[in-house]
Amino acid sequence: MGNNQQITVFTPTYNREKLLWRVFESLQKQTDHNFRWLIVDDGSCDATQKAAALMMEKSAFHIEYIYQENGGKHRAHNTAVRKCQTEYMLILDSDDYLTEDAISVLYSKIKLIQHENIAGIIGNRIAAPDGAVIGTPMPDIQYASGNELYQKYGLQGDTLRLYKTDILKKYLFPEIPHEKFVSENVVFDQIDRKYKLLAIKELLYVGEYQDKGYSNNICSAHLNSPVAYALSLKSSTETAVTLKKKISYMILYIIWSKKMNVSLTFDKTSERLLKAFLYPVAYFFIKIKYPAFFFQHFEYER
């Protein structure tokens, strides 16, 4: 094991003991073991804790396991960020895994993100087992914010994300009482306001969505966390790169806030005026065309 570890691989998990073994095996196969693996167990009631202990005995790298009361992935993320001791943190979900050269490639890219206005690295996820890109390939641009990549350059699909830890520590997720899901964009949008990311073409992250995971149950996740989703739409409106996107998100925000009786304040006068201007349009959708699943189509477009 290396003595100058710069990368922590963070994995939030909940009742995924079997899948966690797959993550472990992919980390064991890394060509570079100079990293730490931080597992935050969000209240699992399966054999996750026992599995983590066995992994620690076998691993070629450092593992830290933290158990906490079930509170949602965003709270697990906050715990990981507060506990992270390395300069960089790679977010790796428990139903996904890395290619064998992922850590090595990321180390080779770190020298390209040393400027203070660069927050980290973004890359495509690929699907198991065929290795096809999930969404669209990374556009031919070296540095851009996440919102620029999605809205200006047409990127689609989930992505690999490695961030500088000191930046993540500035932007923790809001922890709303009785709500257990907050969209990642609530944090990523704030980072996008001040920083850009290095966009890489290398395919390092393999995604495999589960039937009971957040990605396949996004509607119920939002319905059970109405304030958090209002925050997500508000954030997307405020950080939209194009006017078209700003209008789309504002309409969605008005519809959602009206239906769920959630009211948030926009800081900018221009956005408050836009909200007032678009209210009749949103009211039309509420009364005439409101579909219960409307927000699905916007969740991953950023």
Backbone bond lengths (Angstrom), bond angles and torsions (degrees), N, CA, C in turn:
res aa  C-N    CA-C-N  psi(-1)  N-CA   C-N-CA  omega(-1)  CA-C   N-CA-C  phi
1 M - - - 1.450 - - 1.518 110.42 -
2 G 1.335 115.77 142.73 1.452 119.89 178.48 1.519 110.99 -74.97
3 N 1.335 115.80 157.28 1.457 120.68 -178.55 1.512 112.85 -103.53
4 N 1.341 117.15 -0.87 1.454 120.69 -178.05 1.528 109.62 -123.66
5 Q 1.307 115.14 58.23 1.460 120.01 -175.53 1.518 110.70 -69.50
6 Q 1.322 115.84 127.50 1.452 121.46 179.57 1.523 112.65 -109.33
7 I 1.331 117.20 -18.49 1.465 121.65 -174.36 1.520 110.85 -114.94
8 T 1.333 115.70 130.23 1.456 122.22 166.81 1.518 108.16 -107.13
9 V 1.320 116.66 127.23 1.460 121.78 172.22 1.523 106.58 -91.50
10 F 1.315 116.40 116.80 1.465 121.20 -178.30 1.515 110.56 -103.04
11 T 1.339 115.84 127.17 1.462 121.86 177.83 1.524 110.70 -125.59
12 P 1.333 117.04 111.90 1.468 119.53 171.21 1.527 108.64 -81.98
13 T 1.316 117.59 144.15 1.460 118.49 -177.61 1.520 111.12 -149.10
14 Y 1.337 114.35 150.92 1.460 120.88 176.89 1.528 108.34 -149.66
15 N 1.318 117.09 109.59 1.471 123.66 178.67 1.533 111.84 54.97
16 R 1.320 116.53 47.30 1.470 120.58 -178.96 1.527 111.18 -130.72
17 E 1.303 115.58 42.34 1.469 120.71 -176.62 1.525 112.57 -53.24
18 K 1.337 117.30 -45.30 1.475 120.04 -177.67 1.520 111.44 -67.12
19 L 1.345 116.45 -42.65 1.462 119.27 179.36 1.530 111.21 -68.24
20 L 1.318 116.67 -32.03 1.456 120.33 179.86 1.525 110.97 -62.17
21 W 1.328 116.81 -32.60 1.463 119.72 176.08 1.527 110.73 -62.66
22 R 1.323 117.21 -36.17 1.469 120.09 178.42 1.532 111.09 -66.40
23 V 1.329 115.68 -40.30 1.460 119.11 175.31 1.521 109.54 -59.93
24 F 1.319 115.74 -46.43 1.466 121.06 179.91 1.524 111.58 -57.91
25 E 1.327 116.70 -46.32 1.471 119.74 -179.35 1.521 110.92 -62.02
26 S 1.326 117.50 -37.84 1.473 119.20 179.43 1.523 110.94 -67.92
27 L 1.329 117.00 -31.61 1.462 120.14 177.15 1.527 110.99 -75.90
28 Q 1.315 116.52 -35.11 1.463 120.28 176.18 1.531 111.39 -62.01
29 K 1.331 116.07 -32.67 1.464 121.08 -177.07 1.532 113.20 -83.53
30 Q 1.323 118.12 -1.51 1.457 119.94 -178.89 1.526 110.97 -59.79
31 T 1.303 115.52 141.95 1.472 120.14 177.19 1.525 111.17 -74.26
32 D 1.326 117.11 -16.25 1.456 122.44 177.34 1.524 108.21 -130.69
33 H 1.321 117.17 115.76 1.459 121.97 -178.52 1.527 112.34 -96.97
34 N 1.291 117.51 18.50 1.461 121.80 -178.63 1.535 110.29 -85.39
35 F 1.325 114.98 67.34 1.463 121.57 179.22 1.518 108.88 -155.78
36 R 1.307 116.38 169.07 1.458 123.16 174.57 1.528 108.62 -115.79
37 W 1.316 116.42 147.48 1.462 121.02 176.12 1.517 108.15 -113.71
38 L 1.319 116.31 119.03 1.460 122.80 179.93 1.524 108.84 -109.76
39 I 1.331 116.37 112.89 1.466 122.73 178.02 1.525 108.07 -101.50
40 V 1.335 116.79 123.38 1.463 120.33 172.55 1.522 107.48 -111.21
41 D 1.321 114.67 111.06 1.464 122.90 -177.89 1.528 108.46 -88.62
42 D 1.325 115.85 113.64 1.465 121.72 -174.52 1.526 111.18 -88.72
43 G 1.336 115.26 55.55 1.464 119.70 173.69 1.508 115.15 84.34
44 S 1.322 119.07 30.43 1.471 121.19 -179.01 1.522 111.25 -60.92
45 C 1.350 114.87 145.80 1.457 120.15 175.71 1.528 110.98 -117.72
46 D 1.340 116.49 15.53 1.465 120.63 173.73 1.529 107.99 -98.38
47 A 1.330 117.36 -152.28 1.471 121.39 -175.92 1.524 112.84 -94.92
48 T 1.326 117.48 26.58 1.462 120.58 -177.13 1.524 112.41 -59.21
49 Q 1.330 117.53 -44.18 1.465 120.26 -177.35 1.527 111.29 -63.49
50 K 1.309 116.68 -41.80 1.466 120.82 177.89 1.524 110.59 -65.41
51 A 1.339 116.31 -41.00 1.465 120.42 178.98 1.526 110.75 -62.16
52 A 1.319 116.82 -41.85 1.462 120.41 179.78 1.520 111.34 -61.67
53 A 1.335 116.69 -39.34 1.467 120.68 178.61 1.523 110.77 -63.11
54 L 1.335 116.81 -41.49 1.465 120.86 178.22 1.528 111.06 -66.10
55 M 1.327 116.39 -39.56 1.452 120.31 178.36 1.524 111.40 -62.06
56 M 1.327 116.51 -39.39 1.465 120.20 179.05 1.522 111.41 -60.67
57 E 1.321 116.80 -34.85 1.464 121.21 179.40 1.530 111.83 -69.11
58 K 1.324 115.89 -32.25 1.462 120.40 -173.65 1.522 114.30 -96.63
59 S 1.308 118.21 -16.96 1.459 120.65 -164.58 1.515 114.03 -72.75
60 A 1.338 114.14 150.93 1.463 122.53 175.28 1.523 110.82 -95.85
61 F 1.322 116.39 12.17 1.463 122.17 -176.72 1.520 107.80 -148.12
62 H 1.318 116.35 168.34 1.464 121.34 -178.37 1.529 110.65 -77.55
63 I 1.334 117.12 134.44 1.465 122.84 176.83 1.523 108.79 -123.10
64 E 1.317 116.20 133.64 1.459 121.78 171.07 1.524 107.63 -121.11
65 Y 1.326 115.67 129.22 1.463 121.91 -178.98 1.518 108.96 -115.34
66 I 1.344 116.50 128.51 1.456 122.38 178.36 1.526 108.66 -125.53
67 Y 1.321 115.69 127.09 1.470 120.74 175.76 1.524 108.52 -104.40
68 Q 1.343 116.20 135.87 1.459 119.68 175.10 1.519 109.38 -141.17
69 E 1.313 116.18 161.80 1.465 121.83 177.84 1.520 109.82 -61.34
70 N 1.321 116.30 142.82 1.460 120.58 -177.79 1.521 111.47 -58.37
71 G 1.348 115.06 123.85 1.456 119.45 -179.10 1.505 113.17 -147.46
72 G 1.336 117.07 0.37 1.457 120.51 179.72 1.523 112.38 107.36
73 K 1.320 114.65 157.31 1.464 121.69 -176.47 1.526 111.88 -59.47
74 H 1.329 116.77 -36.61 1.469 119.26 -176.94 1.529 111.50 -65.65
75 R 1.328 117.59 -33.99 1.465 119.95 176.81 1.523 110.40 -71.82
76 A 1.331 116.89 -35.62 1.465 119.91 174.97 1.527 110.26 -62.95
77 H 1.335 116.04 -40.30 1.467 121.13 177.17 1.531 110.17 -59.84
78 N 1.319 117.32 -46.99 1.466 120.66 -179.87 1.528 111.17 -59.63
79 T 1.325 116.59 -41.79 1.465 120.55 177.86 1.517 110.84 -60.84
80 A 1.333 116.12 -44.89 1.464 120.69 -179.00 1.518 111.44 -63.01
81 V 1.314 116.62 -43.55 1.471 120.06 -179.16 1.519 110.16 -63.17
82 R 1.315 117.03 -42.93 1.470 119.86 179.70 1.530 111.72 -65.13
83 K 1.339 117.05 -34.37 1.463 121.24 -176.58 1.529 113.37 -87.12
84 C 1.321 117.53 -18.79 1.465 121.16 -173.18 1.526 111.14 -61.06
85 Q 1.331 116.58 131.43 1.457 122.59 -177.14 1.527 113.14 -110.54
86 T 1.321 116.98 0.60 1.459 119.74 -178.24 1.530 110.71 -105.84
87 E 1.315 115.32 169.97 1.463 120.47 -175.05 1.520 112.69 -72.87
88 Y 1.329 116.51 -28.61 1.468 121.07 -175.99 1.523 109.93 -129.60
89 M 1.341 115.36 150.63 1.453 120.55 177.42 1.524 110.02 -131.98
90 L 1.323 115.59 125.28 1.464 123.11 176.85 1.517 108.32 -102.07
91 I 1.320 117.13 126.29 1.466 121.92 -179.02 1.527 108.73 -90.45
92 L 1.340 116.50 119.66 1.466 122.36 -177.60 1.517 108.96 -131.05
93 D 1.330 117.12 108.20 1.460 121.09 -178.40 1.521 111.33 -67.10
94 S 1.324 116.00 156.85 1.465 120.48 -173.84 1.519 113.79 -73.18
95 D 1.341 118.01 -14.41 1.462 119.69 176.65 1.525 111.75 -97.61
96 D 1.319 117.52 8.72 1.463 122.60 -179.06 1.527 109.84 -121.05
97 Y 1.321 116.64 177.79 1.466 120.12 177.27 1.524 109.85 -159.33
98 L 1.331 115.86 172.29 1.462 121.49 -175.15 1.520 111.67 -107.36
99 T 1.327 115.49 152.49 1.465 120.14 169.69 1.529 108.08 -70.74
100 E 1.325 116.77 161.46 1.462 120.77 -171.00 1.527 113.54 -64.97
101 D 1.329 117.76 -24.99 1.464 120.53 -177.85 1.524 112.90 -101.42
102 A 1.321 118.10 10.57 1.463 121.33 -171.61 1.532 112.43 -58.96
103 I 1.317 117.22 -51.73 1.465 120.16 -177.86 1.524 110.66 -62.97
104 S 1.310 116.58 -42.24 1.467 120.63 179.01 1.520 111.44 -60.24
105 V 1.326 116.75 -45.04 1.475 120.70 -179.98 1.526 110.24 -65.04
106 L 1.314 117.47 -42.76 1.463 120.21 -179.71 1.528 111.13 -61.95
107 Y 1.331 117.00 -40.24 1.471 119.06 176.16 1.526 111.19 -61.66
108 S 1.329 116.22 -36.29 1.464 119.16 -179.92 1.527 112.01 -69.17
109 K 1.333 116.77 -21.12 1.467 121.31 -178.70 1.528 113.01 -92.92
110 I 1.318 117.33 -17.04 1.463 120.64 -174.00 1.526 111.67 -58.84
111 K 1.321 116.93 -33.69 1.468 119.42 -180.00 1.525 112.10 -63.19
112 L 1.335 117.32 -17.13 1.467 121.37 -178.64 1.530 112.85 -91.37
113 I 1.330 117.40 0.75 1.471 119.30 -178.52 1.529 111.48 -122.23
114 Q 1.321 116.37 27.08 1.461 119.38 -176.48 1.528 113.48 -79.51
115 H 1.324 117.57 -17.22 1.459 119.17 179.72 1.524 109.59 -66.51
116 E 1.329 116.57 145.13 1.467 120.96 -173.60 1.527 114.12 -65.87
117 N 1.337 118.25 -19.38 1.470 118.68 179.92 1.531 112.43 -93.73
118 I 1.336 117.64 8.67 1.466 122.16 177.23 1.523 108.30 -106.08
119 A 1.342 116.54 122.09 1.465 121.37 -174.64 1.521 113.05 -88.41
120 G 1.347 117.74 -24.07 1.451 118.82 -176.10 1.509 112.67 167.74
121 I 1.331 115.21 -148.62 1.465 122.94 -173.07 1.521 109.34 -128.78
122 I 1.328 116.50 140.51 1.461 122.53 175.69 1.523 108.80 -129.25
123 G 1.328 117.05 139.75 1.458 121.49 178.66 1.516 110.38 -149.72
124 N 1.304 116.36 168.12 1.465 121.04 178.99 1.519 112.27 -70.23
125 R 1.315 115.58 152.95 1.459 121.47 163.75 1.528 107.40 -98.20
126 I 1.310 115.48 149.30 1.466 120.48 175.38 1.525 108.85 -117.58
127 A 1.322 115.49 155.82 1.466 120.90 -175.12 1.518 110.94 -91.03
128 A 1.314 115.68 143.49 1.463 121.49 170.96 1.525 107.98 -90.32
129 P 1.344 119.97 142.16 1.467 125.62 1.04 1.536 113.72 -99.29
130 D 1.336 119.13 0.07 1.463 119.66 -170.79 1.525 114.27 -85.28
131 G 1.326 117.61 -14.44 1.458 120.26 177.22 1.514 114.84 78.38
132 A 1.337 117.77 13.46 1.464 120.28 178.32 1.528 110.02 -74.66
133 V 1.313 116.15 146.35 1.461 120.66 178.03 1.523 109.68 -63.49
134 I 1.336 116.39 133.97 1.455 121.53 175.18 1.518 107.78 -81.88
135 G 1.317 117.60 111.36 1.458 121.38 -176.80 1.516 110.83 95.04
136 T 1.325 116.78 -126.24 1.469 121.89 -178.83 1.526 109.67 -122.49
137 P 1.339 117.60 151.72 1.466 120.05 179.04 1.526 111.77 -62.01
138 M 1.310 115.78 152.67 1.457 121.54 178.12 1.525 109.38 -59.18
139 P 1.334 118.37 130.91 1.469 120.55 -178.54 1.526 111.85 -67.22
140 D 1.314 115.49 164.42 1.461 121.71 -177.71 1.525 111.11 -81.30
141 I 1.301 115.58 71.58 1.455 121.64 176.47 1.516 107.49 -146.26
142 Q 1.318 116.95 141.68 1.459 118.97 -174.74 1.521 112.99 -83.96
143 Y 1.330 116.98 -46.65 1.460 120.55 -177.12 1.529 110.69 -126.45
144 A 1.309 116.53 132.17 1.469 122.15 176.00 1.519 107.76 -165.47
145 S 1.305 116.44 157.33 1.469 119.15 172.50 1.523 108.76 -74.33
146 G 1.327 116.40 163.24 1.455 119.46 177.48 1.514 111.83 -59.53
147 N 1.341 116.88 -42.89 1.458 120.15 179.87 1.524 112.02 -64.68
148 E 1.320 117.29 -37.44 1.464 119.82 176.41 1.523 111.05 -62.93
149 L 1.328 116.85 -42.07 1.462 120.47 -179.88 1.524 111.28 -62.21
150 Y 1.334 116.68 -43.12 1.462 120.60 -177.70 1.525 112.60 -76.00
151 Q 1.309 117.24 -42.94 1.460 120.03 -170.45 1.530 113.48 -95.93
152 K 1.302 117.75 -34.61 1.462 121.24 -178.31 1.514 112.70 -91.95
153 Y 1.338 116.51 -37.39 1.462 120.42 -174.42 1.521 113.59 -108.04
154 G 1.338 118.01 1.69 1.464 121.35 170.41 1.507 116.90 80.66
155 L 1.323 118.68 17.09 1.462 120.24 177.77 1.527 110.18 -64.44
156 Q 1.332 115.98 142.33 1.462 121.79 175.15 1.517 109.02 -135.23
157 G 1.334 116.08 152.03 1.457 120.88 176.70 1.518 113.33 100.37
158 D 1.335 115.36 161.78 1.459 121.52 176.92 1.522 110.56 -69.86
159 T 1.329 116.10 160.07 1.461 119.91 -173.37 1.526 112.39 -136.74
160 L 1.315 114.78 158.50 1.457 122.62 165.55 1.519 107.91 -70.63
161 R 1.337 116.48 139.28 1.461 120.68 178.14 1.531 110.09 -135.82
162 L 1.317 116.24 120.93 1.459 123.08 169.17 1.522 107.03 -119.21
163 Y 1.333 116.43 128.25 1.460 120.99 -178.02 1.523 111.00 -123.81
164 K 1.319 115.39 154.55 1.457 120.71 167.93 1.531 107.69 -67.91
165 T 1.311 116.20 129.16 1.460 120.39 -174.52 1.517 112.43 -62.85
166 D 1.330 117.54 -37.58 1.465 118.57 -177.91 1.525 111.62 -64.88
167 I 1.327 117.72 -27.34 1.467 120.84 175.68 1.522 110.39 -74.79
168 L 1.328 117.62 -42.89 1.467 120.46 177.69 1.527 111.08 -59.91
169 K 1.311 117.31 -35.10 1.462 120.51 -179.38 1.529 111.87 -65.04
170 K 1.317 117.15 -22.31 1.469 121.28 178.39 1.528 111.93 -81.09
171 Y 1.345 116.78 -19.40 1.464 120.35 -171.62 1.528 110.35 -130.43
172 L 1.308 116.13 77.10 1.461 120.58 177.74 1.526 110.27 -85.14
173 F 1.323 116.59 158.53 1.464 121.28 177.15 1.525 110.44 -70.98
174 P 1.327 117.60 143.77 1.462 119.62 170.19 1.525 108.94 -67.22
175 E 1.325 116.15 141.19 1.464 120.79 179.08 1.522 107.86 -112.21
176 I 1.317 115.01 100.53 1.467 122.57 -173.12 1.532 109.07 -92.98
177 P 1.318 118.28 126.52 1.472 120.29 -179.20 1.529 112.07 -54.14
178 H 1.327 115.55 134.17 1.461 124.14 174.58 1.542 113.04 70.81
179 E 1.320 118.81 8.37 1.465 121.18 176.39 1.520 109.38 -119.06
180 K 1.348 116.10 136.16 1.463 120.02 -171.84 1.524 114.32 -119.09
181 F 1.338 116.67 12.88 1.466 117.88 177.66 1.517 110.06 -142.79
182 V 1.328 116.08 125.47 1.452 122.63 173.62 1.528 107.51 -129.20
183 S 1.324 117.24 126.15 1.464 121.06 -178.62 1.522 110.99 -60.74
184 E 1.323 116.15 143.47 1.461 121.17 -178.78 1.523 112.52 -60.10
185 N 1.334 116.55 -28.09 1.466 118.42 -176.76 1.522 113.00 -62.95
186 V 1.348 117.31 -21.51 1.460 119.77 179.20 1.527 110.34 -60.44
187 V 1.331 117.23 -36.64 1.468 121.89 174.92 1.522 111.08 -86.18
188 F 1.332 117.01 -47.63 1.463 120.28 -175.63 1.526 112.02 -60.68
189 D 1.338 117.56 -37.40 1.467 120.89 179.28 1.526 111.28 -61.87
190 Q 1.333 116.02 -41.14 1.466 118.93 179.83 1.525 110.88 -63.90
191 I 1.321 116.10 -40.83 1.463 119.88 177.98 1.525 110.15 -64.75
192 D 1.343 115.87 -39.05 1.464 120.77 -179.20 1.527 112.92 -62.15
193 R 1.304 117.43 -25.15 1.464 120.48 -179.32 1.531 111.87 -65.11
194 K 1.337 116.68 -29.62 1.461 120.08 -173.39 1.526 114.73 -118.30
195 Y 1.351 115.77 -16.48 1.459 118.77 -171.40 1.527 111.77 -133.23
196 K 1.323 114.38 160.26 1.464 121.86 172.28 1.523 109.01 -113.66
197 L 1.327 115.71 169.70 1.456 122.81 178.52 1.527 110.14 -121.37
198 L 1.314 116.87 151.57 1.456 121.83 170.99 1.522 107.77 -81.86
199 A 1.321 117.45 119.55 1.471 122.14 179.48 1.520 108.94 -91.97
200 I 1.333 116.95 121.34 1.461 120.65 -177.59 1.525 110.96 -112.32
201 K 1.312 115.37 151.23 1.472 121.38 -179.71 1.534 112.33 -90.51
202 E 1.319 116.97 -22.90 1.460 120.22 -177.71 1.529 110.99 -59.83
203 L 1.320 116.49 140.82 1.471 122.42 -177.38 1.525 108.48 -101.96
204 L 1.326 116.39 104.45 1.458 122.20 -169.09 1.519 114.16 -118.59
205 Y 1.319 117.34 -14.75 1.467 122.24 -168.69 1.522 109.14 -121.97
206 V 1.324 117.06 121.90 1.462 122.46 -178.69 1.523 109.19 -104.32
207 G 1.337 116.83 121.22 1.450 121.91 -178.05 1.512 112.28 -104.82
208 E 1.314 116.51 141.64 1.464 120.85 176.93 1.521 108.25 -146.56
209 Y 1.335 116.69 99.82 1.455 121.30 -174.50 1.529 111.01 -72.82
210 Q 1.333 114.36 142.09 1.457 121.51 -178.65 1.523 110.60 -103.30
211 D 1.341 116.00 151.36 1.468 120.98 -177.96 1.525 112.24 -57.81
212 K 1.326 117.07 -34.07 1.458 120.74 -176.83 1.526 112.17 -100.96
213 G 1.309 117.14 10.37 1.455 120.41 -179.62 1.513 112.17 -80.88
214 Y 1.343 116.00 168.82 1.467 121.21 -179.93 1.513 111.97 -59.62
215 S 1.333 117.15 -40.28 1.462 120.37 -173.94 1.516 112.40 -61.24
216 N 1.331 116.65 -36.11 1.459 120.41 -178.79 1.528 112.77 -92.96
217 N 1.321 117.32 1.29 1.464 120.56 179.80 1.526 110.13 -133.92
218 I 1.333 115.25 37.32 1.448 120.61 -171.75 1.531 112.19 -66.52
219 C 1.326 117.81 -33.37 1.470 120.38 -179.23 1.530 110.87 -62.44
220 S 1.315 116.61 -51.24 1.463 119.32 -178.76 1.525 110.87 -66.49
221 A 1.331 117.28 -33.11 1.471 120.33 178.33 1.522 110.54 -61.04
222 H 1.336 116.72 -43.89 1.460 120.37 179.12 1.522 111.94 -69.68
223 L 1.322 116.88 -41.69 1.460 120.23 -179.68 1.525 111.75 -61.67
224 N 1.331 116.17 -32.78 1.460 120.38 179.37 1.527 112.79 -84.85
225 S 1.335 116.81 -7.53 1.475 121.35 178.91 1.528 108.74 -135.29
226 P 1.329 117.69 65.42 1.466 120.82 -172.32 1.523 114.53 -65.24
227 V 1.321 117.87 -37.63 1.464 119.92 179.45 1.531 110.01 -67.17
228 A 1.324 116.27 -41.99 1.459 120.45 179.65 1.524 111.49 -62.06
229 Y 1.334 117.13 -39.03 1.466 118.12 -179.95 1.526 110.82 -71.96
230 A 1.322 116.67 -34.20 1.468 119.08 174.00 1.526 110.16 -61.25
231 L 1.325 116.79 -41.07 1.470 121.07 176.35 1.515 111.19 -61.57
232 S 1.331 116.08 -39.64 1.457 120.80 179.12 1.525 111.40 -62.69
233 L 1.325 116.63 -47.06 1.470 120.67 179.87 1.526 111.06 -67.09
234 K 1.318 117.28 -38.56 1.467 121.08 176.35 1.531 110.05 -61.38
235 S 1.330 116.37 -45.78 1.457 120.93 179.54 1.523 111.23 -62.31
236 S 1.334 116.61 -43.31 1.460 120.81 179.19 1.524 111.10 -63.27
237 T 1.334 116.60 -37.89 1.465 120.45 177.44 1.523 110.79 -64.14
238 E 1.307 116.28 -45.51 1.465 121.21 -175.55 1.520 112.71 -68.55
239 T 1.327 117.81 -29.60 1.465 120.50 -175.22 1.526 113.06 -107.43
240 A 1.330 117.27 6.85 1.470 120.52 -179.84 1.523 110.60 -56.92
241 V 1.330 116.10 136.67 1.462 122.27 -178.02 1.521 111.51 -81.22
242 T 1.340 116.61 -33.93 1.464 120.80 -177.77 1.523 110.17 -113.89
243 L 1.325 116.72 155.05 1.457 121.60 178.24 1.526 110.55 -63.21
244 K 1.331 116.35 -38.54 1.461 120.63 179.39 1.521 110.80 -57.57
245 K 1.339 116.39 -45.09 1.461 120.23 179.86 1.528 110.98 -67.49
246 K 1.325 116.37 -40.41 1.461 120.14 -179.89 1.533 110.36 -60.24
247 I 1.321 116.03 -42.74 1.463 120.41 178.56 1.529 110.82 -65.23
248 S 1.345 116.27 -43.74 1.468 120.35 -179.10 1.522 111.38 -60.75
249 Y 1.326 115.78 -47.15 1.462 119.19 -178.22 1.527 111.81 -68.85
250 M 1.332 116.89 -35.08 1.457 119.56 178.85 1.529 110.74 -64.97
251 I 1.325 116.51 -42.19 1.466 119.94 177.61 1.528 110.20 -61.75
252 L 1.327 116.09 -44.66 1.461 119.84 178.09 1.525 111.02 -61.81
253 Y 1.333 115.96 -41.25 1.458 119.35 178.77 1.533 111.30 -60.86
254 I 1.324 116.74 -45.15 1.471 120.41 -178.66 1.529 110.36 -62.35
255 I 1.340 115.89 -45.28 1.472 120.24 -179.96 1.529 110.37 -60.60
256 W 1.348 115.16 -48.48 1.470 119.76 -177.24 1.525 111.14 -64.12
257 S 1.328 117.39 -46.53 1.458 120.62 -176.98 1.526 110.80 -64.28
258 K 1.334 116.71 -35.32 1.460 120.62 178.44 1.528 110.77 -69.71
259 K 1.334 116.25 -46.17 1.456 120.21 -177.63 1.523 112.26 -67.59
260 M 1.353 116.87 -36.61 1.454 120.62 -174.10 1.529 113.14 -101.64
261 N 1.348 115.67 3.22 1.471 120.97 178.07 1.532 111.06 57.45
262 V 1.320 115.16 49.00 1.463 122.31 178.38 1.526 107.59 -119.62
263 S 1.311 117.34 130.25 1.457 120.35 -178.71 1.523 110.43 -127.58
264 L 1.341 116.42 121.61 1.451 122.79 177.69 1.526 108.78 -121.92
265 T 1.310 116.87 157.73 1.458 121.55 -176.77 1.527 110.79 -105.12
266 F 1.329 116.13 132.06 1.457 121.33 172.93 1.525 108.62 -88.54
267 D 1.314 116.52 134.52 1.468 121.09 -175.07 1.526 112.83 -76.30
268 K 1.325 116.43 -39.48 1.465 119.95 -175.51 1.524 111.19 -80.59
269 T 1.328 115.62 137.89 1.469 120.67 177.79 1.526 110.91 -60.18
270 S 1.338 116.48 -39.00 1.466 120.53 -178.64 1.524 111.75 -61.73
271 E 1.320 117.09 -35.35 1.463 120.23 179.97 1.526 111.14 -77.66
272 R 1.324 116.97 -32.90 1.470 119.16 175.23 1.533 110.61 -66.36
273 L 1.345 116.07 -38.49 1.461 119.90 177.36 1.525 110.75 -67.77
274 L 1.338 116.98 -39.83 1.462 120.71 178.31 1.530 110.18 -62.44
275 K 1.316 116.24 -40.83 1.467 120.46 178.03 1.527 110.80 -59.68
276 A 1.320 116.09 -45.58 1.469 119.92 179.73 1.522 111.20 -64.49
277 F 1.332 116.49 -40.23 1.459 121.62 -179.06 1.528 111.60 -65.97
278 L 1.328 116.83 -38.04 1.469 121.37 -175.17 1.519 113.42 -87.79
279 Y 1.318 117.33 -7.70 1.459 119.04 -176.37 1.531 112.59 -57.37
280 P 1.345 119.85 -42.34 1.480 118.82 178.51 1.534 112.73 -60.78
281 V 1.342 116.30 -36.86 1.470 119.98 178.20 1.521 109.56 -64.86
282 A 1.333 115.39 -47.71 1.463 119.54 179.61 1.528 110.95 -62.48
283 Y 1.330 116.73 -38.66 1.461 121.16 179.74 1.529 110.40 -61.27
284 F 1.346 116.51 -37.27 1.467 120.89 176.82 1.521 110.59 -60.18
285 F 1.331 116.31 -44.86 1.464 119.71 179.49 1.525 110.89 -66.58
286 I 1.324 116.23 -39.07 1.461 119.78 179.47 1.527 110.80 -60.29
287 K 1.321 116.54 -44.50 1.460 121.12 -174.59 1.526 113.65 -84.25
288 I 1.343 117.09 -32.62 1.462 120.12 -170.56 1.527 113.68 -109.89
289 K 1.330 117.58 -44.70 1.460 119.23 -168.59 1.521 114.32 -122.88
290 Y 1.305 118.70 13.62 1.467 119.84 -173.83 1.526 111.82 -62.84
291 P 1.348 117.64 116.98 1.466 120.87 173.36 1.525 109.90 -101.33
292 A 1.298 118.39 135.51 1.462 121.86 -177.34 1.528 112.51 -59.34
293 F 1.317 116.07 -23.42 1.465 119.17 -176.21 1.523 112.44 -101.86
294 F 1.354 118.78 18.08 1.464 120.75 -170.13 1.524 112.95 -56.86
295 F 1.317 116.51 -34.85 1.454 118.65 -172.24 1.522 113.05 -76.09
296 Q 1.323 119.62 -14.80 1.455 121.89 178.84 1.514 111.92 -55.84
297 H 1.308 117.15 -38.42 1.453 122.08 -170.74 1.524 112.64 -75.96
298 F 1.318 116.91 -6.28 1.458 120.37 -177.20 1.533 112.84 -114.28
299 E 1.332 116.90 -10.35 1.459 119.67 -169.93 1.531 112.19 -60.97
300 Y 1.310 118.43 -39.60 1.458 119.20 -174.40 1.513 113.62 -109.45
301 E 1.337 116.89 5.52 1.456 119.92 177.79 1.514 111.59 -81.72
302 R 1.353 116.49 -20.35 1.469 122.62 -175.23 1.506 109.18 62.60
